[in-house]
Amino acid sequence: MSESEKKSEFQTAAQGPEDGLIAEFIQFLKENKKWWLAPILLVLLMMGALILLSGSAAAPFIYTLF
């Protein structure tokens, strides 16, 4: 691939629509074969949700799960 082809491919990608955060993360996982990061992120998100919900009216229902 010549330098001009690389540049035009880059310019074409730059002018296209932007991906969202989740789409970029999934693309990163696919391209870099880092699928082991997905369960870690999922657990962190679940723990964050539990922390946020522990201060709400849903707290008694969360405590019955444990």
N, C-alpha and C positions, 0 to 999 in steps of 0.2 A: 504494500500500500504506500503510495507516494505521500509526500508532505501535504500537497494540496488536497488530496482525497481525505486525509485525516482532518484537515482544517475544515473542510466543507461538512464532513460528518459531525464534527463538534458544533459547528454553527447551526446545523439543522436541529441537533438535539437541544441546543440552548434556546432556540426559538419555539420549541414545542411546548405543550402544556406541562405544568409542574405536577409532580406526583405528591401525594400527601405523605405525612410522616410514617403511617403504617405501611403504605405501599413501598416506600423507600426502604423501610426496615426489612420487609419480606424479600425485596430484591437483593438487599445486602446479604441476607441469609442464603439465598439461592446461589449467588455468584461466588461467595467466599466459603461455602460449605460449612457454615457455623450454626448448624441446626441445634447444637447443644445449648445455645443461648436462649432459645424459645422457652423451654420449661423454666429457666431461671427468671426470665422476664415475667412469665405468667404467674409464678409464685409471688414475685415482688408486687405485681399489680393486685393480686388477691389479698395480700397482707395489707397493702395500702387501703383497699376498700374496707377491710375489717376495721382498721384504725379509724377511718372516717365514719363508719357506721356505729362505732362503739360509743360515740358521743351523741347519738340521735335516739329517737324513740324506738328504733329497731334493736337497741342493745339487749333487752331481755331475751329476744328471740335468738340473737347470736350466741349468748352465753349458754343457752340450752343445747347448742350444737356440740359444745365441749363438755 
